Amino acid sequence: MKKLVISLLVALIAFSALAACAPKQPEAIQPEPEVVEKIVEVEKEKELKEVTIGFSWNRMDSQLLVAWQDYFQSYGDIAGPKSGYKINWVFNVADGDVARQASNIQDLINQGVDLIGTRPEDAAAIGASIKAAKDAGIPVITFDRASSGFQPDAHTGADSYTQALTTGREFAKILAANGVTDAKCIEVLGDLKDMNAVNRSKGWADAQAETGAWTTVVQVPTEWNADKFYTGTANALQAYPDANCIFTASDYAYGGVEKAMQEADKLYPAGDPKHMWAASQDMNPPGLEAMEKGYIDVLTTYDAYFHSVAFVDAAIKLLNGETLGVINFLVPGRVATLDNFKDMENLWARDYR
């Protein structure tokens, strides 16, 4: 047995020696990872076509016009590239001079702009300038104020007739809710050379005929002159001391109306027995302040941002050579009352105050 164990140990040592002397097997070589070159084509940024829109302002004398111009440019920077355009703007201002506006539009024609926008000073006179531009092959859009003569390719702005109609209908509800059955109203007109003023007077008259809620005892002309809002209202209150309601074609000069009402002992907020019922239009800063004080019961807003959006959208369609189908692109506005105006968004008068 002892011999057998020794023999096994000798055999094991010999096998180990042979294994140590055997040549080593080469290690498996791992192949290098295959490098695949892939060329990815990066889409080039779309090249924008530069276009120039010339705009003739009749005047630039209120914050509303500043807001409109700001909205043109900011929305144009968004909508233009989406349609393949980089929109450049050229603005000029006529300072209320009809002849100067005609000259300014002719300058835009001579510059060869791609499209002309204009807010007319005079609804009848602007027709000649529109025709001159169209004869030169330049499309024209009137803005805010329409032409009563030769027509442009499009008109954008507020639905000023609907503005007054919706205001009048809501005013009738307010009078009825407060038991007012003998309403005698003073109507403070705008400039009847402006189609907005004409449309608002018509809307107010149609609301009166439809509802029978008040009688308009006098119409006060102002030509949009802020001083006449005061003097005209003061004279009307003196001539009609029993008047207990008032409609103003715009609230942009409402400070003058308030002054005249105060002098006539008529300026009291809603809820006061001496309150003079008041309807207006637009929600300009003076109108916003008057509503905050409770002096104006109802008005329909002038939504400046959406007016500018409508203009730029119509301009892009015309630049694309599209047929618009209709000429008027109008924003009806929102009815603002003492109950809801504080919660309204996108009021330019609040944003620009």
C-alpha positions as CSV (number, residue, x, y, z in Angstrom):
1,M,0.0,0.0,0.0
2,K,2.8,2.4,0.9
3,K,4.4,1.7,-2.5
4,L,1.2,2.5,-4.3
5,V,0.9,5.9,-2.7
6,I,4.5,6.7,-3.6
7,S,3.9,5.6,-7.2
8,L,0.9,7.9,-7.5
9,L,2.8,10.9,-6.1
10,V,5.6,10.3,-8.6
11,A,3.1,10.2,-11.5
12,L,1.4,13.4,-10.3
13,I,4.7,15.3,-10.1
14,A,5.7,14.1,-13.6
15,F,2.4,15.2,-15.1
16,S,2.7,18.6,-13.5
17,A,6.2,19.0,-14.9
18,L,5.1,18.1,-18.4
19,A,2.2,20.6,-18.1
20,A,4.6,23.3,-17.1
21,C,6.8,22.6,-20.1
22,A,4.0,22.6,-22.6
23,P,3.7,25.6,-24.9
24,K,1.0,28.2,-23.9
25,Q,-2.1,28.5,-26.1
26,P,-2.4,32.0,-27.5
27,E,-5.2,34.2,-26.0
28,A,-8.2,34.8,-28.2
29,I,-7.9,38.2,-29.9
30,Q,-10.9,40.4,-29.5
31,P,-11.8,42.1,-32.8
32,E,-11.7,45.9,-32.9
33,P,-15.3,47.4,-32.9
34,E,-16.3,48.4,-36.4
35,V,-16.4,52.1,-36.8
36,V,-19.4,53.1,-39.0
37,E,-19.4,56.7,-40.3
38,K,-22.9,58.1,-40.7
39,I,-23.4,61.4,-42.4
40,V,-26.5,63.2,-41.0
41,E,-27.8,66.0,-43.1
42,V,-28.8,68.9,-40.9
43,E,-31.8,70.7,-42.3
44,K,-30.9,74.3,-43.1
45,E,-32.8,77.1,-41.5
46,K,-35.5,78.2,-43.9
47,E,-34.4,81.4,-45.7
48,L,-37.0,84.1,-45.1
49,K,-38.2,86.4,-47.8
50,E,-37.9,90.0,-46.7
51,V,-41.0,92.1,-47.2
52,T,-41.8,95.7,-46.3
53,I,-45.1,96.9,-45.0
54,G,-45.6,100.7,-45.0
55,F,-48.1,102.1,-42.6
56,S,-49.6,105.6,-42.7
57,W,-50.9,106.8,-39.3
58,N,-53.3,109.7,-39.4
59,R,-51.9,110.8,-36.1
60,M,-50.0,109.4,-33.1
61,D,-51.6,111.2,-30.2
62,S,-52.7,108.5,-27.8
63,Q,-51.4,105.4,-26.0
64,L,-53.8,103.3,-28.0
65,L,-51.9,104.0,-31.2
66,V,-48.6,103.2,-29.5
67,A,-50.1,99.9,-28.4
68,W,-51.3,99.0,-31.9
69,Q,-47.9,99.7,-33.4
70,D,-46.2,97.6,-30.8
71,Y,-48.6,94.8,-31.4
72,F,-48.1,95.0,-35.1
73,Q,-44.3,94.5,-34.7
74,S,-44.4,91.9,-32.0
75,Y,-47.0,89.7,-33.7
76,G,-45.4,90.2,-37.0
77,D,-42.1,88.8,-35.6
78,I,-44.1,85.6,-34.7
79,A,-46.5,85.2,-37.7
80,G,-44.1,86.4,-40.4
81,P,-41.4,83.6,-40.1
82,K,-44.2,81.0,-39.9
83,S,-45.2,82.0,-43.4
84,G,-41.7,82.4,-44.7
85,Y,-41.4,86.2,-44.3
86,K,-39.2,88.6,-42.4
87,I,-41.5,91.7,-42.1
88,N,-39.9,95.1,-42.1
89,W,-42.0,98.1,-41.2
90,V,-42.0,101.7,-42.3
91,F,-44.3,104.0,-40.3
92,N,-45.1,107.6,-41.0
93,V,-47.5,110.0,-39.2
94,A,-49.7,112.8,-40.7
95,D,-50.5,114.6,-37.4
96,G,-54.2,114.9,-38.4
97,D,-53.5,116.6,-41.8
98,V,-55.4,115.0,-44.6
99,A,-53.1,116.4,-47.3
100,R,-50.0,115.2,-45.5
101,Q,-51.5,111.7,-45.1
102,A,-52.0,111.6,-48.9
103,S,-48.4,112.7,-49.4
104,N,-47.1,110.2,-46.9
105,I,-48.9,107.3,-48.7
106,Q,-47.5,108.5,-52.0
107,D,-44.0,108.4,-50.4
108,L,-44.6,104.7,-49.5
109,I,-45.7,104.0,-53.1
110,N,-42.5,105.6,-54.4
111,Q,-40.5,103.5,-52.0
112,G,-42.0,100.4,-53.6
113,V,-43.2,98.8,-50.3
114,D,-44.9,95.4,-50.6
115,L,-48.1,96.4,-48.9
116,I,-49.6,99.6,-47.4
117,G,-51.7,99.9,-44.2
118,T,-53.4,103.1,-43.2
119,R,-55.6,104.5,-40.5
120,P,-57.4,107.2,-42.4
121,E,-57.9,110.7,-41.1
122,D,-60.8,111.3,-43.4
123,A,-62.9,108.4,-44.6
124,A,-63.8,110.0,-48.0
125,A,-60.4,111.6,-48.8
126,I,-58.4,108.3,-48.3
127,G,-60.1,106.8,-51.3
128,A,-57.8,108.6,-53.7
129,S,-54.7,107.3,-52.0
130,I,-56.0,103.8,-51.9
131,K,-56.6,103.9,-55.7
132,A,-53.1,105.3,-56.3
133,A,-51.5,102.5,-54.4
134,K,-53.6,99.8,-56.1
135,D,-52.9,101.4,-59.5
136,A,-49.2,100.9,-58.6
137,G,-49.9,97.2,-57.9
138,I,-49.6,97.6,-54.1
139,P,-52.3,96.0,-51.9
140,V,-53.9,98.2,-49.3
141,I,-55.5,97.5,-45.9
142,T,-57.3,100.2,-44.0
143,F,-57.0,99.8,-40.2
144,D,-59.4,100.9,-37.5
145,R,-61.1,103.5,-39.7
146,A,-62.7,102.4,-42.9
147,S,-62.8,104.2,-46.3
148,S,-66.2,105.5,-47.4
149,G,-65.0,105.9,-51.0
150,F,-62.7,103.7,-53.1
151,Q,-62.3,100.4,-51.3
152,P,-59.0,98.7,-50.2
153,D,-58.2,95.0,-50.5
154,A,-59.2,94.6,-46.8
155,H,-60.2,96.4,-43.7
156,T,-59.3,95.3,-40.2
157,G,-60.3,96.8,-36.9
158,A,-63.3,96.8,-34.5
159,D,-66.9,96.0,-35.3
160,S,-67.9,99.5,-34.1
161,Y,-71.6,99.0,-35.0
162,T,-71.7,95.8,-32.9
163,Q,-69.8,97.6,-30.1
164,A,-72.6,100.1,-29.7
165,L,-75.4,97.6,-30.2
166,T,-74.1,95.2,-27.5
167,T,-73.5,98.1,-25.2
168,G,-77.0,99.4,-25.7
169,R,-78.6,96.0,-25.1
170,E,-76.7,95.5,-21.9
171,F,-77.5,99.1,-20.8
172,A,-81.2,98.3,-21.3
173,K,-80.9,95.3,-19.0
174,I,-79.1,97.5,-16.3
175,L,-81.8,100.1,-16.5
176,A,-84.6,97.5,-16.2
177,A,-82.8,95.8,-13.2
178,N,-82.7,99.1,-11.4
179,G,-86.3,100.0,-12.2
180,V,-85.4,102.9,-14.4
181,T,-88.4,103.5,-16.8
182,D,-88.0,107.2,-17.7
183,A,-84.4,107.2,-19.0
184,K,-83.5,110.4,-21.0
185,C,-80.1,110.2,-22.5
186,I,-77.5,112.6,-23.8
187,E,-75.5,111.1,-26.8
188,V,-72.0,112.5,-27.1
189,L,-71.0,111.8,-30.7
190,G,-67.5,111.2,-32.3
191,D,-66.2,112.7,-35.5
192,L,-68.7,111.9,-38.2
193,K,-65.9,111.8,-40.8
194,D,-64.8,108.7,-39.0
195,M,-66.9,105.6,-39.9
196,N,-66.5,104.3,-36.4
197,A,-68.3,107.3,-35.0
198,V,-71.1,106.9,-37.6
199,N,-71.4,103.2,-36.8
200,R,-71.5,103.7,-33.1
201,S,-74.3,106.3,-33.3
202,K,-76.3,103.9,-35.5
203,G,-75.7,101.0,-33.2
204,W,-76.9,103.1,-30.2
205,A,-80.0,104.2,-32.1
206,D,-80.8,100.6,-33.2
207,A,-80.5,99.4,-29.6
208,Q,-82.8,102.2,-28.5
209,A,-85.4,101.2,-31.1
210,E,-85.0,97.5,-30.3
211,T,-85.3,97.8,-26.5
212,G,-87.3,101.1,-26.0
213,A,-85.3,101.5,-22.8
214,W,-84.4,105.1,-23.2
215,T,-85.0,108.2,-25.2
216,T,-82.0,110.2,-26.7
217,V,-82.9,113.8,-26.0
218,V,-79.9,115.4,-27.7
219,Q,-76.8,114.6,-29.8
220,V,-73.6,116.4,-28.9
221,P,-71.0,116.8,-31.8
222,T,-67.3,116.7,-30.8
223,E,-65.2,115.8,-33.9
224,W,-63.2,113.7,-31.4
225,N,-62.0,117.0,-29.8
226,A,-61.4,116.3,-26.1
227,D,-62.4,119.9,-25.2
228,K,-65.8,119.5,-26.8
229,F,-66.4,116.4,-24.7
230,Y,-66.4,118.8,-21.7
231,T,-68.1,121.8,-23.3
232,G,-70.7,119.8,-25.2
233,T,-71.7,117.7,-22.2
234,A,-71.8,120.8,-20.0
235,N,-74.1,122.6,-22.5
236,A,-76.3,119.6,-22.9
237,L,-76.7,119.1,-19.1
238,Q,-77.7,122.7,-18.8
239,A,-80.2,122.5,-21.6
240,Y,-81.6,119.2,-20.4
241,P,-81.4,119.2,-16.6
242,D,-83.7,116.2,-16.3
243,A,-81.4,114.0,-18.4
244,N,-80.5,111.0,-16.2
245,C,-78.3,108.9,-18.6
246,I,-75.5,109.5,-21.1
247,F,-73.8,107.6,-23.9
248,T,-70.4,108.6,-25.1
249,A,-69.0,107.4,-28.5
250,S,-65.6,106.8,-26.8
251,D,-64.3,107.1,-23.3
252,Y,-60.9,108.4,-24.4
253,A,-61.8,111.9,-23.2
254,Y,-64.0,110.9,-20.3
255,G,-62.3,113.3,-18.0
256,G,-64.1,116.1,-19.6
257,V,-67.4,114.4,-19.3
258,E,-66.8,113.8,-15.6
259,K,-65.9,117.4,-15.1
260,A,-69.1,118.6,-16.7
261,M,-71.2,116.1,-14.7
262,Q,-69.6,117.1,-11.5
263,E,-70.3,120.8,-12.2
264,A,-74.0,119.8,-12.8
265,D,-74.1,117.7,-9.6
266,K,-74.5,114.5,-11.6
267,L,-71.2,112.7,-10.9
268,Y,-72.0,109.9,-8.4
269,P,-71.0,106.2,-8.5
270,A,-73.4,103.3,-9.1
271,G,-75.4,102.6,-6.1
272,D,-75.8,106.3,-5.2
273,P,-79.4,107.6,-5.6
274,K,-77.9,110.5,-7.7
275,H,-76.0,108.3,-10.0
276,M,-76.3,109.3,-13.7
277,W,-76.5,106.0,-15.8
278,A,-73.7,105.9,-18.2
279,A,-72.7,103.8,-21.2
280,S,-69.6,104.2,-23.3
281,Q,-67.2,102.5,-25.7
282,D,-63.6,101.3,-25.8
283,M,-62.1,101.0,-22.3
284,N,-59.3,103.5,-22.9
285,P,-57.4,104.5,-19.7
286,P,-59.9,107.2,-18.7
287,G,-62.8,104.8,-19.2
288,L,-61.0,102.1,-17.1
289,E,-60.5,104.6,-14.3
290,A,-64.2,105.7,-14.6
291,M,-65.3,102.2,-14.3
292,E,-63.1,101.7,-11.3
293,K,-64.8,104.6,-9.7
294,G,-68.2,103.3,-10.6
295,Y,-69.1,106.2,-13.0
296,I,-69.6,104.1,-16.2
297,D,-72.0,101.2,-16.0
298,V,-71.3,99.4,-19.2
299,L,-69.1,99.6,-22.3
300,T,-67.8,97.3,-25.0
301,T,-64.0,97.0,-25.2
302,Y,-61.7,98.0,-28.0
303,D,-59.4,94.9,-28.1
304,A,-56.3,96.5,-29.5
305,Y,-54.1,93.4,-29.6
306,F,-56.6,91.4,-31.6
307,H,-57.1,94.3,-34.1
308,S,-53.3,94.1,-34.8
309,V,-53.4,90.4,-35.1
310,A,-56.2,90.7,-37.7
311,F,-54.2,93.2,-39.7
312,V,-51.0,91.2,-39.8
313,D,-52.9,88.0,-40.7
314,A,-54.7,89.7,-43.5
315,A,-51.4,91.3,-44.8
316,I,-49.7,87.9,-44.9
317,K,-52.6,86.4,-46.9
318,L,-52.4,89.3,-49.4
319,L,-48.6,88.9,-49.6
320,N,-49.2,85.2,-50.4
321,G,-51.5,86.2,-53.2
322,E,-54.5,84.6,-51.5
323,T,-58.0,85.6,-52.3
324,L,-59.5,86.8,-49.0
325,G,-63.1,86.2,-49.8
326,V,-64.3,89.1,-47.6
327,I,-63.1,92.6,-47.2
328,N,-63.8,93.2,-43.5
329,F,-62.0,91.5,-40.7
330,L,-63.6,92.9,-37.6
331,V,-63.3,92.3,-33.8
332,P,-66.6,92.7,-31.9
333,G,-65.1,93.4,-28.5
334,R,-66.3,92.3,-25.1
335,V,-69.1,93.7,-23.0
336,A,-67.6,95.1,-19.8
337,T,-69.8,95.9,-16.8
338,L,-69.1,96.8,-13.2
339,D,-69.6,93.1,-12.3
340,N,-67.0,91.6,-14.8
341,F,-64.4,94.2,-15.9
342,K,-61.9,93.5,-13.1
343,D,-61.6,89.9,-14.2
344,M,-61.0,90.7,-17.9
345,E,-57.6,89.8,-19.4
346,N,-55.7,91.5,-22.3
347,L,-57.1,95.0,-21.5
348,W,-54.5,97.2,-23.3
349,A,-55.5,100.2,-21.1
350,R,-54.5,98.2,-18.0
351,D,-51.3,96.8,-19.6
352,Y,-50.1,100.2,-20.8
353,R,-51.1,102.3,-17.9
